[in-house]
Amino acid sequence: MARPKIALIGAGQIGGTLAHLAAIKELGDVIVFDIAEGTPQGKALDIAQSGPSEGFDAAMRGTNDYADIAGADVCIVTAGVPRKPGMSRDDLLGINLKVMKSVGEGIKAHAPNAFVICITNPLDAMVWALREFSGLPHNMVVGMAGVLDSARFRHFLSVEFGVSMRDVTAFVLGGHGDTMVPLARYSTVAGIPLPDLVKMGWTTQEKLDGIIQRTRDGGAEIVGLLKTGSAFYAPATSAIEMAEAFLKDQKRVLPCAAYVKGAYGLDGMYVGVPTVIGAGGIERVVAITLDPAEQAMMDKSVDAVKGLVAACKAIDPSLA
Ligand code: A3D
């Protein structure tokens, strides 16, 4: 049986890391596309040359021609520009919307059966626009944000509690931005919810609130430290987790920016929710009951995403 084909659209910081991880995990053959001449070719060659030491079997090639993504099983999209210090993700909207148009058309023409994972920011609006431009089914186009946001939350919690990250689960809903909704009562250490851990004296409510805020600001903290560009190791790892769930039909329960129609009272929009990812793409949206305070946070986040989608429609009337 032929190996799966993974197309990476964008060969920047995240794109290169995705290529390396996909090869090391032997998820399939990798084609790296970028408009910058030489960048995808150079990164692909460099990564291919790590193969003998790593011992992986994966073909690795760079290209500037969309025709080369033909037949891809998975496309992961990072094309566009990242934030600079002081910028919000939303500041990227105008420039990255144009990029989504060309990427969406490229995928529509050459890889219409792929499972498409968007990473480009502002995430919830860009994944919506990419779906519109590509015309692919909604269950096959998804945004990566919740896996990363919950990984950040899990990391901070594991350090606070002095326990393995493997035993910490975390739950983050809503848009990938300042309004994201980390849910403490659905986040646990080995099944013990965070509010119980506060009662048990493992941490204080004040410290927990600080961790939740640090999770919300997780991307900006790294942008501020790096000064050029934004986070790329953990974002790439998160997207690879989603791609693997699809390629291996793992039925993983992962928070993603998925198309929600009906659940959470939403009438068809992309926003961060728990999903089941398997061979059918987004096979299910998991609807949980929110308490009034959580619902209020979710509503605020949904409104922020709706505002970004409206801004996209104002910029590109073909989306209206
Ligand atoms: P960067 O290293 O600049 O790579 C972007 C690549 O896109 C560059 O190689 C460009 O040449 C290429 N590119 C630009 N326009 C096009 C085009 N029209 N077609 C194809 N390629 C193009 O950025 P990065 O890899 O650090 O980040 C990529 C995106 O991911 C940015 O928008 C970030 O804001 C976003 N990001 C999202 C998250 C999430 O959690 C959602 C986290 C981190 C970064």
py3Dmol code that shows the C-alpha trace and the ligand (Angstrom):
import py3Dmol

protein = """\
ATOM      1  CA  MET A   1       0.000   0.000   0.000  1.00  0.00           C
ATOM      2  CA  ALA A   2       1.339   3.432  -0.923  1.00  0.00           C
ATOM      3  CA  ARG A   3       2.316   5.728   1.925  1.00  0.00           C
ATOM      4  CA  PRO A   4      -0.107   8.584   2.699  1.00  0.00           C
ATOM      5  CA  LYS A   5       0.764  11.960   1.164  1.00  0.00           C
ATOM      6  CA  ILE A   6       1.027  14.992   3.415  1.00  0.00           C
ATOM      7  CA  ALA A   7       1.094  18.443   1.811  1.00  0.00           C
ATOM      8  CA  LEU A   8       2.400  21.327   3.891  1.00  0.00           C
ATOM      9  CA  ILE A   9       1.333  24.706   2.514  1.00  0.00           C
ATOM     10  CA  GLY A  10       3.843  27.177   3.925  1.00  0.00           C
ATOM     11  CA  ALA A  11       7.484  26.302   4.540  1.00  0.00           C
ATOM     12  CA  GLY A  12       8.221  28.762   7.334  1.00  0.00           C
ATOM     13  CA  GLN A  13       8.944  28.063  10.985  1.00  0.00           C
ATOM     14  CA  ILE A  14       5.892  25.877  11.568  1.00  0.00           C
ATOM     15  CA  GLY A  15       5.996  24.316   8.079  1.00  0.00           C
ATOM     16  CA  GLY A  16       9.581  23.138   8.505  1.00  0.00           C
ATOM     17  CA  THR A  17       8.880  21.720  11.962  1.00  0.00           C
ATOM     18  CA  LEU A  18       5.775  19.940  10.616  1.00  0.00           C
ATOM     19  CA  ALA A  19       7.850  18.352   7.854  1.00  0.00           C
ATOM     20  CA  HIS A  20      10.454  17.122  10.316  1.00  0.00           C
ATOM     21  CA  LEU A  21       7.874  15.706  12.739  1.00  0.00           C
ATOM     22  CA  ALA A  22       5.845  14.034   9.965  1.00  0.00           C
ATOM     23  CA  ALA A  23       9.022  12.331   8.737  1.00  0.00           C
ATOM     24  CA  ILE A  24      10.258  11.245  12.169  1.00  0.00           C
ATOM     25  CA  LYS A  25       6.825   9.791  12.947  1.00  0.00           C
ATOM     26  CA  GLU A  26       6.700   8.184   9.468  1.00  0.00           C
ATOM     27  CA  LEU A  27       3.197   9.532   8.863  1.00  0.00           C
ATOM     28  CA  GLY A  28       3.728   9.532   5.104  1.00  0.00           C
ATOM     29  CA  ASP A  29       5.557  11.172   2.217  1.00  0.00           C
ATOM     30  CA  VAL A  30       5.820  14.930   2.538  1.00  0.00           C
ATOM     31  CA  ILE A  31       5.529  17.668  -0.076  1.00  0.00           C
ATOM     32  CA  VAL A  32       6.321  21.182   1.149  1.00  0.00           C
ATOM     33  CA  PHE A  33       4.840  24.086  -0.844  1.00  0.00           C
ATOM     34  CA  ASP A  34       5.698  27.784  -0.534  1.00  0.00           C
ATOM     35  CA  ILE A  35       5.673  30.807  -2.829  1.00  0.00           C
ATOM     36  CA  ALA A  36       9.234  31.667  -1.753  1.00  0.00           C
ATOM     37  CA  GLU A  37      11.546  30.075  -4.308  1.00  0.00           C
ATOM     38  CA  GLY A  38      14.136  27.767  -2.780  1.00  0.00           C
ATOM     39  CA  THR A  39      12.737  27.792   0.773  1.00  0.00           C
ATOM     40  CA  PRO A  40      10.615  24.621   0.536  1.00  0.00           C
ATOM     41  CA  GLN A  41      13.242  22.888  -1.592  1.00  0.00           C
ATOM     42  CA  GLY A  42      16.041  23.765   0.851  1.00  0.00           C
ATOM     43  CA  LYS A  43      14.080  22.740   3.953  1.00  0.00           C
ATOM     44  CA  ALA A  44      12.932  19.481   2.340  1.00  0.00           C
ATOM     45  CA  LEU A  45      16.489  18.578   1.341  1.00  0.00           C
ATOM     46  CA  ASP A  46      17.843  19.420   4.795  1.00  0.00           C
ATOM     47  CA  ILE A  47      15.177  17.287   6.505  1.00  0.00           C
ATOM     48  CA  ALA A  48      15.636  14.424   4.029  1.00  0.00           C
ATOM     49  CA  GLN A  49      19.309  14.391   4.990  1.00  0.00           C
ATOM     50  CA  SER A  50      18.341  13.809   8.647  1.00  0.00           C
ATOM     51  CA  GLY A  51      16.732  10.538   7.507  1.00  0.00           C
ATOM     52  CA  PRO A  52      19.808   8.301   7.671  1.00  0.00           C
ATOM     53  CA  SER A  53      20.473   9.297  11.297  1.00  0.00           C
ATOM     54  CA  GLU A  54      16.808   9.217  12.355  1.00  0.00           C
ATOM     55  CA  GLY A  55      16.134   6.096  10.307  1.00  0.00           C
ATOM     56  CA  PHE A  56      12.855   7.142   8.766  1.00  0.00           C
ATOM     57  CA  ASP A  57      11.349   6.206   5.424  1.00  0.00           C
ATOM     58  CA  ALA A  58       9.537   9.239   4.062  1.00  0.00           C
ATOM     59  CA  ALA A  59       9.988  10.947   0.719  1.00  0.00           C
ATOM     60  CA  MET A  60      10.513  14.682   1.225  1.00  0.00           C
ATOM     61  CA  ARG A  61      10.258  17.284  -1.538  1.00  0.00           C
ATOM     62  CA  GLY A  62       9.832  21.049  -1.805  1.00  0.00           C
ATOM     63  CA  THR A  63       7.889  22.824  -4.546  1.00  0.00           C
ATOM     64  CA  ASN A  64       6.483  26.150  -5.753  1.00  0.00           C
ATOM     65  CA  ASP A  65       3.860  24.432  -7.922  1.00  0.00           C
ATOM     66  CA  TYR A  66       0.415  23.555  -6.523  1.00  0.00           C
ATOM     67  CA  ALA A  67       0.156  20.692  -9.043  1.00  0.00           C
ATOM     68  CA  ASP A  68       2.638  18.796  -6.844  1.00  0.00           C
ATOM     69  CA  ILE A  69       0.162  18.534  -3.941  1.00  0.00           C
ATOM     70  CA  ALA A  70      -2.135  16.424  -6.155  1.00  0.00           C
ATOM     71  CA  GLY A  71      -3.762  13.559  -4.310  1.00  0.00           C
ATOM     72  CA  ALA A  72      -2.676  14.711  -0.837  1.00  0.00           C
ATOM     73  CA  ASP A  73      -4.465  12.923   2.022  1.00  0.00           C
ATOM     74  CA  VAL A  74      -3.700  15.726   4.474  1.00  0.00           C
ATOM     75  CA  CYS A  75      -2.921  19.421   3.878  1.00  0.00           C
ATOM     76  CA  ILE A  76      -1.621  21.513   6.754  1.00  0.00           C
ATOM     77  CA  VAL A  77      -1.774  25.241   6.053  1.00  0.00           C
ATOM     78  CA  THR A  78       0.641  27.704   7.655  1.00  0.00           C
ATOM     79  CA  ALA A  79       1.002  30.058   4.690  1.00  0.00           C
ATOM     80  CA  GLY A  80       0.826  33.720   5.627  1.00  0.00           C
ATOM     81  CA  VAL A  81       2.507  36.013   8.095  1.00  0.00           C
ATOM     82  CA  PRO A  82       2.945  35.586  11.865  1.00  0.00           C
ATOM     83  CA  ARG A  83       2.671  38.230  14.593  1.00  0.00           C
ATOM     84  CA  LYS A  84       5.338  40.672  15.675  1.00  0.00           C
ATOM     85  CA  PRO A  85       5.572  41.931  19.275  1.00  0.00           C
ATOM     86  CA  GLY A  86       2.651  44.229  20.098  1.00  0.00           C
ATOM     87  CA  MET A  87       0.440  42.822  17.332  1.00  0.00           C
ATOM     88  CA  SER A  88      -2.737  40.881  18.012  1.00  0.00           C
ATOM     89  CA  ARG A  89      -3.636  37.882  15.870  1.00  0.00           C
ATOM     90  CA  ASP A  90      -6.475  39.970  14.427  1.00  0.00           C
ATOM     91  CA  ASP A  91      -3.983  42.476  12.957  1.00  0.00           C
ATOM     92  CA  LEU A  92      -3.024  39.744  10.463  1.00  0.00           C
ATOM     93  CA  LEU A  93      -6.512  39.415   9.007  1.00  0.00           C
ATOM     94  CA  GLY A  94      -6.232  41.493   5.812  1.00  0.00           C
ATOM     95  CA  ILE A  95      -2.959  40.049   4.547  1.00  0.00           C
ATOM     96  CA  ASN A  96      -3.655  36.437   5.522  1.00  0.00           C
ATOM     97  CA  LEU A  97      -7.156  36.497   4.005  1.00  0.00           C
ATOM     98  CA  LYS A  98      -5.594  37.027   0.555  1.00  0.00           C
ATOM     99  CA  VAL A  99      -3.236  34.121   1.255  1.00  0.00           C
ATOM    100  CA  MET A 100      -6.200  31.880   2.201  1.00  0.00           C
ATOM    101  CA  LYS A 101      -7.827  32.679  -1.143  1.00  0.00           C
ATOM    102  CA  SER A 102      -4.861  31.405  -3.169  1.00  0.00           C
ATOM    103  CA  VAL A 103      -4.319  28.408  -0.855  1.00  0.00           C
ATOM    104  CA  GLY A 104      -8.033  27.495  -0.918  1.00  0.00           C
ATOM    105  CA  GLU A 105      -8.072  27.603  -4.707  1.00  0.00           C
ATOM    106  CA  GLY A 106      -4.896  25.503  -4.879  1.00  0.00           C
ATOM    107  CA  ILE A 107      -6.380  22.837  -2.602  1.00  0.00           C
ATOM    108  CA  LYS A 108      -9.703  22.876  -4.457  1.00  0.00           C
ATOM    109  CA  ALA A 109      -7.947  22.271  -7.776  1.00  0.00           C
ATOM    110  CA  HIS A 110      -5.398  19.678  -6.677  1.00  0.00           C
ATOM    111  CA  ALA A 111      -6.304  18.044  -3.351  1.00  0.00           C
ATOM    112  CA  PRO A 112     -10.093  18.176  -2.971  1.00  0.00           C
ATOM    113  CA  ASN A 113     -10.213  14.931  -0.959  1.00  0.00           C
ATOM    114  CA  ALA A 114      -7.695  15.993   1.691  1.00  0.00           C
ATOM    115  CA  PHE A 115      -8.262  16.541   5.396  1.00  0.00           C
ATOM    116  CA  VAL A 116      -7.218  20.177   5.746  1.00  0.00           C
ATOM    117  CA  ILE A 117      -5.807  21.584   8.974  1.00  0.00           C
ATOM    118  CA  CYS A 118      -5.452  25.376   9.072  1.00  0.00           C
ATOM    119  CA  ILE A 119      -2.980  27.034  11.442  1.00  0.00           C
ATOM    120  CA  THR A 120      -2.760  30.512   9.910  1.00  0.00           C
ATOM    121  CA  ASN A 121      -4.017  33.314  12.191  1.00  0.00           C
ATOM    122  CA  PRO A 122      -6.440  34.796  13.078  1.00  0.00           C
ATOM    123  CA  LEU A 123      -7.313  31.141  13.230  1.00  0.00           C
ATOM    124  CA  ASP A 124     -11.090  30.918  13.538  1.00  0.00           C
ATOM    125  CA  ALA A 125     -11.693  33.419  10.726  1.00  0.00           C
ATOM    126  CA  MET A 126      -8.954  32.010   8.475  1.00  0.00           C
ATOM    127  CA  VAL A 127     -10.219  28.415   8.724  1.00  0.00           C
ATOM    128  CA  TRP A 128     -13.699  29.678   7.848  1.00  0.00           C
ATOM    129  CA  ALA A 129     -12.351  31.603   4.847  1.00  0.00           C
ATOM    130  CA  LEU A 130     -10.186  28.676   3.727  1.00  0.00           C
ATOM    131  CA  ARG A 131     -13.259  26.403   3.771  1.00  0.00           C
ATOM    132  CA  GLU A 132     -15.228  28.956   1.749  1.00  0.00           C
ATOM    133  CA  PHE A 133     -12.461  29.379  -0.847  1.00  0.00           C
ATOM    134  CA  SER A 134     -11.744  25.634  -1.134  1.00  0.00           C
ATOM    135  CA  GLY A 135     -15.367  24.484  -1.158  1.00  0.00           C
ATOM    136  CA  LEU A 136     -14.410  21.254   0.667  1.00  0.00           C
ATOM    137  CA  PRO A 137     -16.930  19.625   3.040  1.00  0.00           C
ATOM    138  CA  HIS A 138     -16.996  21.275   6.467  1.00  0.00           C
ATOM    139  CA  ASN A 139     -15.984  18.061   8.247  1.00  0.00           C
ATOM    140  CA  MET A 140     -12.767  17.958   6.208  1.00  0.00           C
ATOM    141  CA  VAL A 141     -11.562  21.481   7.048  1.00  0.00           C
ATOM    142  CA  VAL A 142     -10.563  22.258  10.611  1.00  0.00           C
ATOM    143  CA  GLY A 143      -8.426  24.713  12.552  1.00  0.00           C
ATOM    144  CA  MET A 144      -5.642  23.875  14.988  1.00  0.00           C
ATOM    145  CA  ALA A 145      -5.854  25.915  18.185  1.00  0.00           C
ATOM    146  CA  GLY A 146      -7.475  23.996  21.036  1.00  0.00           C
ATOM    147  CA  VAL A 147      -4.856  21.240  21.085  1.00  0.00           C
ATOM    148  CA  LEU A 148      -2.152  23.895  21.480  1.00  0.00           C
ATOM    149  CA  ASP A 149      -4.087  26.020  23.986  1.00  0.00           C
ATOM    150  CA  SER A 150      -4.870  22.979  26.129  1.00  0.00           C
ATOM    151  CA  ALA A 151      -1.251  21.762  25.846  1.00  0.00           C
ATOM    152  CA  ARG A 152      -0.113  25.135  27.186  1.00  0.00           C
ATOM    153  CA  PHE A 153      -2.663  24.875  30.022  1.00  0.00           C
ATOM    154  CA  ARG A 154      -1.543  21.280  30.782  1.00  0.00           C
ATOM    155  CA  HIS A 155       2.105  22.306  30.820  1.00  0.00           C
ATOM    156  CA  PHE A 156       1.529  25.156  33.286  1.00  0.00           C
ATOM    157  CA  LEU A 157      -0.653  22.939  35.507  1.00  0.00           C
ATOM    158  CA  SER A 158       1.854  20.086  35.570  1.00  0.00           C
ATOM    159  CA  VAL A 159       4.599  22.493  36.671  1.00  0.00           C
ATOM    160  CA  GLU A 160       2.332  23.981  39.363  1.00  0.00           C
ATOM    161  CA  PHE A 161       1.361  20.552  40.722  1.00  0.00           C
ATOM    162  CA  GLY A 162       4.716  18.817  40.209  1.00  0.00           C
ATOM    163  CA  VAL A 163       3.093  15.919  38.338  1.00  0.00           C
ATOM    164  CA  SER A 164       3.561  14.386  34.910  1.00  0.00           C
ATOM    165  CA  MET A 165       1.997  16.275  31.994  1.00  0.00           C
ATOM    166  CA  ARG A 166       0.607  12.923  30.853  1.00  0.00           C
ATOM    167  CA  ASP A 167      -1.715  12.838  33.864  1.00  0.00           C
ATOM    168  CA  VAL A 168      -3.043  16.355  33.360  1.00  0.00           C
ATOM    169  CA  THR A 169      -5.988  16.846  31.023  1.00  0.00           C
ATOM    170  CA  ALA A 170      -7.259  20.277  30.098  1.00  0.00           C
ATOM    171  CA  PHE A 171     -10.242  21.632  28.334  1.00  0.00           C
ATOM    172  CA  VAL A 172     -10.245  24.850  26.314  1.00  0.00           C
ATOM    173  CA  LEU A 173     -13.197  26.133  24.309  1.00  0.00           C
ATOM    174  CA  GLY A 174     -13.976  29.133  22.143  1.00  0.00           C
ATOM    175  CA  GLY A 175     -11.949  31.209  19.709  1.00  0.00           C
ATOM    176  CA  HIS A 176      -8.146  31.167  19.557  1.00  0.00           C
ATOM    177  CA  GLY A 177      -7.611  34.606  20.959  1.00  0.00           C
ATOM    178  CA  ASP A 178      -7.834  36.687  24.057  1.00  0.00           C
ATOM    179  CA  THR A 179     -11.397  35.435  24.629  1.00  0.00           C
ATOM    180  CA  MET A 180     -10.543  31.713  24.675  1.00  0.00           C
ATOM    181  CA  VAL A 181     -12.358  29.771  27.405  1.00  0.00           C
ATOM    182  CA  PRO A 182     -10.203  27.442  29.545  1.00  0.00           C
ATOM    183  CA  LEU A 183     -12.689  25.332  31.550  1.00  0.00           C
ATOM    184  CA  ALA A 184     -11.356  24.539  35.030  1.00  0.00           C
ATOM    185  CA  ARG A 185     -14.046  22.065  36.058  1.00  0.00           C
ATOM    186  CA  TYR A 186     -13.433  19.891  32.987  1.00  0.00           C
ATOM    187  CA  SER A 187      -9.650  19.979  33.471  1.00  0.00           C
ATOM    188  CA  THR A 188      -8.187  17.319  35.722  1.00  0.00           C
ATOM    189  CA  VAL A 189      -5.197  15.596  37.256  1.00  0.00           C
ATOM    190  CA  ALA A 190      -5.842  11.845  36.806  1.00  0.00           C
ATOM    191  CA  GLY A 191      -9.584  12.578  36.748  1.00  0.00           C
ATOM    192  CA  ILE A 192      -9.637  14.969  39.750  1.00  0.00           C
ATOM    193  CA  PRO A 193     -11.157  18.293  38.556  1.00  0.00           C
ATOM    194  CA  LEU A 194      -9.200  21.500  39.206  1.00  0.00           C
ATOM    195  CA  PRO A 195     -11.773  22.989  41.650  1.00  0.00           C
ATOM    196  CA  ASP A 196     -11.348  19.837  43.804  1.00  0.00           C
ATOM    197  CA  LEU A 197      -7.565  20.215  43.672  1.00  0.00           C
ATOM    198  CA  VAL A 198      -7.979  23.769  44.995  1.00  0.00           C
ATOM    199  CA  LYS A 199     -10.097  22.391  47.870  1.00  0.00           C
ATOM    200  CA  MET A 200      -7.416  19.737  48.485  1.00  0.00           C
ATOM    201  CA  GLY A 201      -4.839  22.507  48.875  1.00  0.00           C
ATOM    202  CA  TRP A 202      -2.791  21.585  45.781  1.00  0.00           C
ATOM    203  CA  THR A 203      -3.017  25.178  44.611  1.00  0.00           C
ATOM    204  CA  THR A 204      -4.993  28.345  45.343  1.00  0.00           C
ATOM    205  CA  GLN A 205      -7.793  29.872  43.295  1.00  0.00           C
ATOM    206  CA  GLU A 206      -5.568  32.919  42.797  1.00  0.00           C
ATOM    207  CA  LYS A 207      -2.743  30.830  41.318  1.00  0.00           C
ATOM    208  CA  LEU A 208      -5.197  28.911  39.140  1.00  0.00           C
ATOM    209  CA  ASP A 209      -6.638  32.183  37.814  1.00  0.00           C
ATOM    210  CA  GLY A 210      -3.071  33.282  37.027  1.00  0.00           C
ATOM    211  CA  ILE A 211      -2.434  30.057  35.078  1.00  0.00           C
ATOM    212  CA  ILE A 212      -5.659  30.493  33.132  1.00  0.00           C
ATOM    213  CA  GLN A 213      -4.641  34.035  32.179  1.00  0.00           C
ATOM    214  CA  ARG A 214      -1.137  32.851  31.230  1.00  0.00           C
ATOM    215  CA  THR A 215      -2.744  30.219  28.984  1.00  0.00           C
ATOM    216  CA  ARG A 216      -4.832  32.912  27.276  1.00  0.00           C
ATOM    217  CA  ASP A 217      -1.678  34.979  26.782  1.00  0.00           C
ATOM    218  CA  GLY A 218       0.463  31.940  25.888  1.00  0.00           C
ATOM    219  CA  GLY A 219       1.117  32.948  22.289  1.00  0.00           C
ATOM    220  CA  ALA A 220       1.902  36.589  23.120  1.00  0.00           C
ATOM    221  CA  GLU A 221       4.370  35.526  25.845  1.00  0.00           C
ATOM    222  CA  ILE A 222       6.409  33.624  23.251  1.00  0.00           C
ATOM    223  CA  VAL A 223       6.125  36.390  20.618  1.00  0.00           C
ATOM    224  CA  GLY A 224       7.462  38.816  23.234  1.00  0.00           C
ATOM    225  CA  LEU A 225      10.421  36.569  24.023  1.00  0.00           C
ATOM    226  CA  LEU A 226      11.318  35.647  20.424  1.00  0.00           C
ATOM    227  CA  LYS A 227      10.855  39.221  19.111  1.00  0.00           C
ATOM    228  CA  THR A 228      10.813  37.880  15.537  1.00  0.00           C
ATOM    229  CA  GLY A 229       8.050  35.435  14.673  1.00  0.00           C
ATOM    230  CA  SER A 230       5.779  33.391  16.903  1.00  0.00           C
ATOM    231  CA  ALA A 231       5.703  29.950  18.522  1.00  0.00           C
ATOM    232  CA  PHE A 232       6.323  27.039  16.190  1.00  0.00           C
ATOM    233  CA  TYR A 233       7.436  23.845  17.972  1.00  0.00           C
ATOM    234  CA  ALA A 234       4.254  23.280  20.007  1.00  0.00           C
ATOM    235  CA  PRO A 235       1.915  24.534  17.239  1.00  0.00           C
ATOM    236  CA  ALA A 236       3.483  22.052  14.791  1.00  0.00           C
ATOM    237  CA  THR A 237       3.313  19.197  17.314  1.00  0.00           C
ATOM    238  CA  SER A 238      -0.375  19.943  17.945  1.00  0.00           C
ATOM    239  CA  ALA A 239      -1.261  19.855  14.250  1.00  0.00           C
ATOM    240  CA  ILE A 240       0.656  16.608  13.776  1.00  0.00           C
ATOM    241  CA  GLU A 241      -1.409  15.076  16.607  1.00  0.00           C
ATOM    242  CA  MET A 242      -4.557  15.991  14.637  1.00  0.00           C
ATOM    243  CA  ALA A 243      -3.149  14.706  11.312  1.00  0.00           C
ATOM    244  CA  GLU A 244      -2.164  11.420  12.941  1.00  0.00           C
ATOM    245  CA  ALA A 245      -5.671  11.019  14.414  1.00  0.00           C
ATOM    246  CA  PHE A 246      -7.091  11.302  10.881  1.00  0.00           C
ATOM    247  CA  LEU A 247      -4.520   9.139   9.098  1.00  0.00           C
ATOM    248  CA  LYS A 248      -4.719   6.338  11.687  1.00  0.00           C
ATOM    249  CA  ASP A 249      -8.484   6.664  12.297  1.00  0.00           C
ATOM    250  CA  GLN A 250      -7.743   7.043  16.006  1.00  0.00           C
ATOM    251  CA  LYS A 251     -11.085   8.653  16.970  1.00  0.00           C
ATOM    252  CA  ARG A 252      -9.139  11.048  19.202  1.00  0.00           C
ATOM    253  CA  VAL A 253     -11.173  13.502  21.264  1.00  0.00           C
ATOM    254  CA  LEU A 254      -9.402  16.785  20.547  1.00  0.00           C
ATOM    255  CA  PRO A 255     -10.448  20.424  20.855  1.00  0.00           C
ATOM    256  CA  CYS A 256     -10.369  22.037  17.409  1.00  0.00           C
ATOM    257  CA  ALA A 257     -11.791  25.000  15.544  1.00  0.00           C
ATOM    258  CA  ALA A 258     -14.572  23.009  13.876  1.00  0.00           C
ATOM    259  CA  TYR A 259     -17.714  23.938  12.004  1.00  0.00           C
ATOM    260  CA  VAL A 260     -20.553  23.946  14.527  1.00  0.00           C
ATOM    261  CA  LYS A 261     -24.172  23.938  13.410  1.00  0.00           C
ATOM    262  CA  GLY A 262     -26.778  23.223  16.051  1.00  0.00           C
ATOM    263  CA  ALA A 263     -24.580  22.411  19.059  1.00  0.00           C
ATOM    264  CA  TYR A 264     -23.829  25.221  21.548  1.00  0.00           C
ATOM    265  CA  GLY A 265     -26.769  27.146  20.032  1.00  0.00           C
ATOM    266  CA  LEU A 266     -24.620  28.022  16.997  1.00  0.00           C
ATOM    267  CA  ASP A 267     -26.020  28.348  13.530  1.00  0.00           C
ATOM    268  CA  GLY A 268     -23.050  27.335  11.393  1.00  0.00           C
ATOM    269  CA  MET A 269     -19.674  28.852  12.272  1.00  0.00           C
ATOM    270  CA  TYR A 270     -16.103  27.828  13.073  1.00  0.00           C
ATOM    271  CA  VAL A 271     -15.132  27.981  16.742  1.00  0.00           C
ATOM    272  CA  GLY A 272     -13.146  25.899  19.230  1.00  0.00           C
ATOM    273  CA  VAL A 273     -15.078  22.873  20.517  1.00  0.00           C
ATOM    274  CA  PRO A 274     -14.236  19.302  21.515  1.00  0.00           C
ATOM    275  CA  THR A 275     -14.365  17.019  18.460  1.00  0.00           C
ATOM    276  CA  VAL A 276     -13.761  13.401  17.497  1.00  0.00           C
ATOM    277  CA  ILE A 277     -11.167  13.070  14.716  1.00  0.00           C
ATOM    278  CA  GLY A 278     -10.972   9.854  12.714  1.00  0.00           C
ATOM    279  CA  ALA A 279     -10.859   8.707   9.091  1.00  0.00           C
ATOM    280  CA  GLY A 280     -14.033  10.731   8.432  1.00  0.00           C
ATOM    281  CA  GLY A 281     -12.306  13.963   9.428  1.00  0.00           C
ATOM    282  CA  ILE A 282     -14.300  15.749  12.104  1.00  0.00           C
ATOM    283  CA  GLU A 283     -16.654  12.868  12.857  1.00  0.00           C
ATOM    284  CA  ARG A 284     -18.425  14.485  15.801  1.00  0.00           C
ATOM    285  CA  VAL A 285     -18.693  17.713  17.712  1.00  0.00           C
ATOM    286  CA  VAL A 286     -18.952  16.980  21.425  1.00  0.00           C
ATOM    287  CA  ALA A 287     -21.559  19.238  23.008  1.00  0.00           C
ATOM    288  CA  ILE A 288     -21.148  19.739  26.751  1.00  0.00           C
ATOM    289  CA  THR A 289     -23.375  21.645  29.134  1.00  0.00           C
ATOM    290  CA  LEU A 290     -21.956  24.991  30.209  1.00  0.00           C
ATOM    291  CA  ASP A 291     -22.847  26.764  33.439  1.00  0.00           C
ATOM    292  CA  PRO A 292     -23.988  30.418  33.134  1.00  0.00           C
ATOM    293  CA  ALA A 293     -20.506  31.869  33.725  1.00  0.00           C
ATOM    294  CA  GLU A 294     -18.926  29.523  31.152  1.00  0.00           C
ATOM    295  CA  GLN A 295     -21.733  30.221  28.678  1.00  0.00           C
ATOM    296  CA  ALA A 296     -21.134  33.959  29.078  1.00  0.00           C
ATOM    297  CA  MET A 297     -17.410  33.476  28.297  1.00  0.00           C
ATOM    298  CA  MET A 298     -18.288  31.291  25.297  1.00  0.00           C
ATOM    299  CA  ASP A 299     -20.790  33.885  24.009  1.00  0.00           C
ATOM    300  CA  LYS A 300     -18.129  36.598  24.239  1.00  0.00           C
ATOM    301  CA  SER A 301     -15.654  34.432  22.356  1.00  0.00           C
ATOM    302  CA  VAL A 302     -18.232  33.541  19.677  1.00  0.00           C
ATOM    303  CA  ASP A 303     -19.012  37.246  19.223  1.00  0.00           C
ATOM    304  CA  ALA A 304     -15.305  37.997  18.731  1.00  0.00           C
ATOM    305  CA  VAL A 305     -15.061  35.299  16.024  1.00  0.00           C
ATOM    306  CA  LYS A 306     -18.239  36.590  14.344  1.00  0.00           C
ATOM    307  CA  GLY A 307     -16.677  40.058  14.252  1.00  0.00           C
ATOM    308  CA  LEU A 308     -13.623  38.688  12.428  1.00  0.00           C
ATOM    309  CA  VAL A 309     -15.748  36.791   9.921  1.00  0.00           C
ATOM    310  CA  ALA A 310     -17.717  39.996   9.251  1.00  0.00           C
ATOM    311  CA  ALA A 311     -14.403  41.801   8.678  1.00  0.00           C
ATOM    312  CA  CYS A 312     -13.399  39.113   6.125  1.00  0.00           C
ATOM    313  CA  LYS A 313     -16.702  39.589   4.288  1.00  0.00           C
ATOM    314  CA  ALA A 314     -16.173  43.359   4.221  1.00  0.00           C
ATOM    315  CA  ILE A 315     -12.686  42.935   2.721  1.00  0.00           C
ATOM    316  CA  ASP A 316     -13.641  40.266   0.165  1.00  0.00           C
ATOM    317  CA  PRO A 317     -17.236  40.645  -1.081  1.00  0.00           C
ATOM    318  CA  SER A 318     -17.064  37.188  -2.745  1.00  0.00           C
ATOM    319  CA  LEU A 319     -17.313  35.772   0.805  1.00  0.00           C
ATOM    320  CA  ALA A 320     -20.487  37.657   1.710  1.00  0.00           C
TER     321      ALA A 320
END
"""
ligand_1 = """\
44
A3D
P 6.544 32.001 8.878
O 7.774 31.386 9.419
O 6.581 33.428 8.463
O 6.071 31.116 7.629
C 5.020 31.478 6.796
C 5.352 31.000 5.396
O 4.232 31.270 4.555
C 6.563 31.722 4.769
O 7.541 30.759 4.373
C 5.964 32.436 3.552
O 6.836 32.461 2.441
C 4.747 31.578 3.274
N 3.722 32.239 2.478
C 3.333 33.549 2.516
N 2.365 33.734 1.599
C 2.134 32.541 0.998
C 1.248 32.104 -0.025
N 0.402 32.947 -0.609
N 1.286 30.800 -0.394
C 2.145 29.939 0.198
N 3.010 30.299 1.160
C 2.994 31.582 1.554
O 5.332 31.838 9.910
P 5.073 30.638 10.950
O 5.306 29.338 10.272
O 5.756 30.943 12.236
O 3.505 30.870 11.231
C 2.571 30.620 10.204
C 1.178 31.085 10.622
O 0.733 30.307 11.747
C 1.065 32.556 11.052
O -0.121 33.123 10.529
C 0.979 32.466 12.573
O 0.304 33.567 13.132
C 0.187 31.196 12.725
N 0.254 30.561 14.050
C -0.887 30.010 14.525
C -0.890 29.386 15.749
C -2.148 28.786 16.269
O -2.160 28.248 17.348
C -3.373 28.853 15.490
C 0.294 29.316 16.509
C 1.442 29.873 15.985
C 1.417 30.501 14.740
"""
view = py3Dmol.view(width=600, height=400)
view.addModel(protein, "pdb")
view.setStyle({"model": 0}, {"cartoon": {"style": "trace"}})
view.addModel(ligand_1, "xyz")
view.setStyle({"model": 1}, {"stick": {}})
view.zoomTo()
view.show()
